[in-house]
Amino acid sequence: MKFKPYPSYKDSGIEWLGEVPKGWDIKKLKYLAKIKNGQDQKQVLIEEGGFPVYGSGGEFGRACQYLYSQKSVLLGRKGTIDKPLFIQEPFWTVDTMYYTKIFSAVFPKFFFYQCLTIEFNYYQFGSTVPSMTQESLHNNYFSVPNFQDQATIADFLDRETLRIDGLVEEKNHFIELLKEKRLALISHVVTKGLDPTVKMKDSGVDWLGEMPEHWVVQPIKYVIDKIESGTSVNASAESAKDNEIGVLKTSCVYSGQFNPFENKAVVEQEIDRVSCPLKIGMLIVSRMNTPDLVGAAGLVTSAPTNLYLPDRLWQISFLNANSTYVYYWTQSTMYRAFIKSVCSGTSSSMQNLSQDQFKSFIFPSPENEEQTKIANFLDNQTTKIDALITETQQSIALLKEHRIALISAAVTGKIDVREVA
């Protein structure tokens, strides 16, 4: 949809606003709403009923009383730079958030869309967490049409953002379906092979079921050559440059694929303590993590010479097994079932996987030549699926960029939406 500009413009006097439609005012936020501090929620939390409690991530609890009962926009105050939230019911908000008392001359939803255009650089960064002062927010400039036009623009943006959000939701659902297809494909091929006519036998393993008759069922330890791990060292928050020594983060395998850029530069005093250099062709496994990520694995297809392993990651090499085939085995539902059955830990948030446990996992093992064929087949098929996922993710990013640009253009008067609202 193409939008026309307003009939005439004037200079706003504000560099980032540029020209605004004639008849619009330029006002600081403090003339549109009063900013109030949220309050600690601990004393008012209840199990159910009551009023919603909001933090930077949205609603997370219920309160026995409310802090404010009118329509309001919530803004991150400290430790978060999340987008504003629009609230239409009585609520409580935490002390790391601001809430706003919107003045009667301002259409509340239009004010919300204005707040979405607040620039990132209004946040002040100290030695610990980013923060936004009331003064900084109050002095932010907005362009303001009359009340009726505010309502008209807000209604238009409600409709358009709902449409865009619907498209984003559809595409996210498509991505989930692609991921499910990828998982199902891998899980089937590493347990049943590529030949649908091959004679099958009972594997004797609940999570495996039937498998090709000529395959061997054995613990993975029989094809492992070596399991190595590194040393826990102090490192900066920044990734290592080419001339620096880096230690891998456990997040390097979170996606199910090895990402060498997930690393930290080792501080100079600790460089002599690093051990276990990264090697190409190895399987990296996270031995300690959350329930969903413990045992996460990735195959090293490129190995920068300046990267080393920490003690929470294993580097595994294999004998008489195709490392790519083993990698795909770690991406299967069967492997995750093994992980779930043996993992232990002192809390539900962090679990441990021992080498003995990993070595005991049942590995359905065809001959090496067949492993290579399966690995090549899955490389080809998953590359296609991954490309489609990436393409869809890029499409989502463009939709989100369009959403931001549309809101900004509408509330600053760069486009006239009154006739289409």
C-alpha positions in Angstrom: 0.0 0.0 0.0 1.3 3.4 -1.0 0.6 6.4 1.2 0.6 10.1 0.2 2.1 12.9 2.3 0.2 15.6 4.0 -0.8 18.7 1.9 1.9 20.9 3.5 4.7 20.8 6.0 6.7 23.0 8.3 10.1 22.7 9.9 9.8 21.1 13.4 13.0 22.6 14.7 14.0 19.2 15.9 16.7 17.5 13.8 15.5 13.9 14.0 11.8 14.9 13.4 12.6 17.1 10.4 9.5 18.5 8.7 6.0 17.8 10.2 2.5 18.5 8.9 1.3 22.1 9.3 -1.2 22.2 12.2 0.8 19.6 14.2 2.4 20.7 17.5 5.9 19.8 18.8 5.7 18.8 22.4 8.0 17.1 25.0 6.7 13.9 26.5 6.1 15.7 29.8 3.3 17.7 28.3 1.6 14.5 27.1 1.9 12.2 30.1 3.4 12.1 33.6 5.9 9.3 34.3 5.6 7.4 37.6 7.8 4.8 39.2 6.7 1.2 39.4 7.0 -0.5 42.8 8.4 -3.7 44.2 5.8 -6.4 43.7 6.9 -8.9 46.4 4.5 -7.8 49.1 1.4 -7.9 46.8 2.0 -11.1 44.8 -0.8 -13.8 45.1 -1.2 -17.2 43.5 -4.3 -16.4 41.4 -7.0 -13.8 40.8 -6.3 -10.2 41.5 -4.5 -7.9 39.0 -1.8 -8.5 36.5 1.8 -7.7 37.4 4.0 -6.4 34.6 7.7 -6.4 34.1 9.9 -5.9 31.0 8.9 -9.2 29.5 5.1 -8.6 30.0 2.8 -10.1 32.6 4.5 -12.5 35.0 2.3 -12.7 38.1 -0.8 -11.5 39.9 -1.2 -8.9 42.7 -3.8 -8.5 45.4 -4.1 -4.7 44.6 -3.4 -2.5 41.7 -0.9 0.4 41.3 -2.9 2.2 38.5 -6.3 1.6 36.9 -6.3 3.8 33.8 -4.9 3.1 30.3 -1.1 3.5 30.5 2.2 2.9 28.6 4.9 1.1 30.5 8.5 1.9 29.8 11.7 0.2 30.9 13.6 2.1 33.6 16.6 0.0 34.5 18.2 -3.2 33.3 16.1 -3.5 30.2 15.6 -1.7 26.9 12.4 -3.5 25.9 9.7 -2.0 23.8 6.9 -0.1 25.6 3.8 -2.0 26.7 0.3 -0.7 26.4 -2.0 -1.6 29.3 -5.8 -1.1 29.4 -6.7 -2.6 32.7 -5.9 -2.0 36.4 -2.3 -3.3 37.0 0.8 -3.4 39.1 4.2 -2.8 37.6 7.6 -3.6 39.0 10.2 -1.1 40.3 12.4 -1.5 37.2 9.6 -0.1 35.1 7.9 3.3 34.7 4.2 3.7 34.1 2.5 6.8 32.6 -0.5 8.8 33.6 -1.6 9.9 30.1 -3.2 13.4 29.9 -6.8 13.7 28.8 -5.9 15.7 25.6 -3.9 12.7 24.4 -5.4 9.6 22.8 -3.7 6.8 24.8 -3.0 4.3 22.0 -1.5 7.1 19.8 0.8 7.9 22.7 1.8 4.3 22.9 2.8 4.3 19.2 4.7 7.5 19.8 6.6 5.8 22.6 7.7 3.1 20.2 9.7 5.7 18.3 11.9 6.6 21.3 15.5 6.2 20.3 17.8 3.7 21.9 20.3 6.4 22.6 18.1 7.9 25.2 19.2 5.2 27.5 22.2 5.9 29.8 24.8 3.2 30.2 26.8 3.0 33.3 29.2 0.4 34.7 26.5 -2.2 35.3 23.1 -1.9 33.6 21.5 0.5 31.2 18.9 2.9 32.6 16.5 5.6 31.5 15.9 8.6 33.7 12.5 10.3 34.0 14.2 13.6 32.9 15.5 11.9 29.7 12.0 10.5 28.9 10.2 13.7 29.8 12.4 15.7 27.4 11.8 13.5 24.4 10.1 15.4 21.6 7.0 14.2 19.8 5.0 15.6 16.9 1.3 15.9 17.9 -1.8 16.2 15.7 -5.3 17.1 17.0 -7.1 14.5 19.2 -9.3 13.2 16.4 -6.3 12.7 14.1 -4.5 10.9 16.9 -7.4 8.5 17.2 -7.6 8.0 13.5 -3.9 7.3 13.2 -4.0 4.9 16.2 -6.9 3.0 14.6 -5.0 2.7 11.4 -1.9 1.4 13.1 -3.9 -1.0 15.2 -5.3 -2.6 12.0 -2.0 -2.6 10.1 0.2 -3.9 13.0 -2.4 -6.6 13.6 -2.1 -7.7 10.0 1.7 -7.6 10.1 1.8 -9.5 13.4 -0.5 -12.1 11.9 1.9 -12.6 8.9 4.8 -12.9 11.3 2.9 -15.5 13.4 2.1 -17.5 10.3 5.8 -17.4 9.2 7.0 -18.4 12.7 4.5 -21.3 12.6 5.9 -22.3 9.2 9.4 -22.3 10.7 8.3 -24.6 13.5 6.8 -27.0 11.0 10.1 -27.0 9.0 12.0 -27.7 12.2 9.7 -30.6 13.0 10.1 -31.9 9.5 13.9 -31.7 9.9 13.8 -33.5 13.2 11.5 -36.2 11.9 13.6 -36.7 8.8 16.8 -37.1 10.8 15.2 -39.3 13.4 13.8 -41.6 10.8 16.9 -42.0 8.6 19.4 -42.6 11.5 17.2 -45.4 12.8 15.7 -46.9 9.7 18.1 -46.1 6.9 17.4 -44.9 3.3 16.0 -48.1 1.8 12.3 -48.5 2.6 12.4 -52.1 1.3 15.2 -53.4 3.6 14.4 -56.2 6.0 13.9 -55.0 9.6 14.4 -56.5 13.0 13.5 -55.6 16.5 16.3 -53.5 18.0 15.4 -54.4 21.6 15.4 -50.7 22.5 12.1 -48.9 23.2 13.2 -45.6 21.7 14.6 -47.3 18.6 11.9 -49.9 17.7 12.6 -51.8 14.5 15.9 -51.2 12.6 17.5 -52.6 9.5 18.4 -56.3 10.0 22.1 -55.8 9.0 22.6 -52.9 11.4 24.5 -53.3 14.7 23.0 -52.1 18.0 25.8 -51.1 20.4 26.7 -48.5 23.0 28.3 -45.4 21.4 31.5 -46.1 23.4 32.5 -48.7 20.9 33.0 -46.1 18.2 34.5 -43.4 20.3 38.2 -42.8 20.0 38.7 -40.0 22.5 36.8 -37.5 24.6 38.6 -34.4 25.6 37.6 -31.2 27.5 39.3 -28.0 28.2 39.9 -25.7 31.2 37.7 -23.1 32.8 39.5 -19.7 32.4 38.7 -16.1 33.0 37.6 -14.3 29.8 36.1 -11.1 28.7 32.6 -10.6 27.3 34.0 -9.9 23.8 34.7 -12.5 21.2 38.4 -13.2 20.5 39.9 -11.4 17.5 42.2 -13.3 15.0 45.3 -12.4 17.1 43.7 -13.3 20.4 43.2 -16.6 22.3 39.5 -17.5 22.8 37.6 -20.1 24.8 34.3 -21.4 23.4 31.0 -20.7 25.1 28.5 -23.5 25.7 26.2 -21.5 23.4 28.4 -22.6 20.5 26.1 -25.6 20.1 22.8 -24.3 21.3 21.3 -24.2 17.7 22.3 -27.8 17.1 25.1 -26.6 14.8 28.6 -25.6 15.8 29.2 -21.8 15.8 32.8 -20.8 16.3 31.9 -17.2 16.8 30.3 -18.1 20.1 33.5 -17.6 22.1 35.2 -15.2 24.6 38.6 -13.7 24.5 40.8 -15.1 27.3 42.3 -12.5 29.6 46.1 -12.2 29.2 46.9 -13.6 32.7 45.0 -16.9 31.9 46.4 -17.6 28.4 48.9 -20.2 29.8 46.0 -22.2 31.4 44.0 -22.9 28.2 44.0 -26.5 27.0 42.3 -28.6 24.3 42.6 -26.7 21.1 39.6 -26.9 18.7 40.0 -29.5 15.9 38.1 -29.9 12.7 35.9 -33.0 12.2 35.2 -33.3 16.0 31.8 -33.5 17.7 31.3 -30.8 20.4 28.9 -31.8 23.2 27.7 -29.7 26.1 28.0 -31.8 29.2 26.3 -29.3 31.6 23.3 -27.1 30.8 19.6 -26.6 31.2 17.3 -29.7 30.6 16.6 -28.7 27.0 20.3 -27.9 26.2 22.3 -30.5 28.1 23.9 -32.8 25.6 23.5 -30.3 22.8 26.0 -31.1 20.0 27.5 -29.6 16.9 30.0 -30.8 14.3 33.2 -28.8 13.8 33.4 -28.1 10.1 35.9 -25.2 10.5 38.4 -24.8 13.3 40.1 -21.5 13.9 43.5 -22.1 15.4 43.0 -19.6 18.3 40.0 -21.3 19.9 40.1 -23.7 22.9 37.5 -25.7 24.8 36.2 -24.9 28.4 35.6 -27.7 30.9 31.9 -27.7 30.1 32.3 -28.9 26.5 33.6 -32.2 25.2 35.4 -32.7 22.0 34.8 -36.2 20.7 36.6 -38.1 17.9 35.5 -41.5 16.5 36.9 -44.8 15.2 35.0 -46.8 12.6 32.2 -44.3 12.5 31.4 -41.3 10.2 31.5 -38.2 12.5 28.8 -36.5 10.4 26.5 -39.5 10.8 27.2 -39.5 14.6 26.4 -35.8 14.6 23.0 -36.4 13.0 22.4 -39.2 15.5 22.8 -36.5 18.3 20.0 -34.4 16.5 17.5 -37.3 16.7 14.5 -37.8 19.1 16.1 -41.0 20.2 19.3 -39.2 21.4 17.2 -36.6 23.3 15.3 -39.5 24.9 18.6 -41.0 26.2 19.6 -37.6 27.5 16.3 -37.1 29.4 16.5 -40.6 30.9 19.9 -40.2 32.5 20.5 -36.5 33.2 20.8 -35.5 36.8 21.5 -32.3 38.7 20.9 -30.4 41.9 18.2 -28.3 40.3 15.8 -28.4 37.4 17.6 -25.4 35.8 21.0 -27.0 35.4 21.7 -30.7 34.7 24.8 -32.8 34.2 25.8 -35.5 31.7 28.7 -37.8 32.6 31.0 -39.4 30.1 30.0 -42.9 31.3 26.3 -42.0 30.7 27.1 -40.6 27.2 29.1 -43.7 26.3 26.3 -46.0 27.3 23.8 -44.5 24.8 22.7 -47.0 22.2 24.0 -46.2 18.8 22.4 -47.8 15.7 25.3 -48.5 13.5 25.3 -49.5 9.8 28.6 -50.1 7.9 30.8 -47.0 7.3 29.8 -46.8 3.6 26.1 -46.7 4.5 26.8 -44.1 7.3 28.5 -41.9 4.7 25.5 -42.3 2.3 23.1 -41.4 5.1 25.3 -38.4 6.2 25.5 -37.1 2.6 21.7 -37.5 2.1 21.0 -35.6 5.3 23.5 -32.9 4.4 21.6 -32.4 1.2 18.1 -32.4 2.7 18.8 -30.4 5.8 20.6 -27.8 3.8 17.4 -27.3 1.8 15.3 -27.1 4.9 17.8 -24.8 6.6 17.8 -22.5 3.6 14.0 -22.3 3.6 14.1 -21.5 7.4 16.7 -18.7 6.8 14.7 -17.3 4.0 11.6 -17.2 6.2 13.5 -15.6 9.0 14.7 -12.9 6.7 11.1 -12.3 5.6 10.1 -12.0 9.2 12.9 -9.5 9.8 11.7 -7.4 6.8 8.1 -7.4 8.1 9.3 -6.2 11.5 11.3 -3.5 9.9 8.3 -2.5 7.9 6.2 -2.4 11.0 8.6 -0.1 12.8 8.9 2.2 9.7 5.2 2.4 9.3 4.6 3.4 12.9 7.3 6.0 12.8 6.1 7.4 9.5 2.5 7.6 10.7 3.1 9.2 14.1 5.6 11.8 12.8 3.3 12.8 9.9 5.6 11.5 7.0 2.5 9.7 5.6 -1.1 10.7 5.6 -3.3 7.7 6.6 -6.5 9.6 7.5 -8.3 8.6 4.3 -7.4 4.9 4.6 -7.8 4.5 8.3 
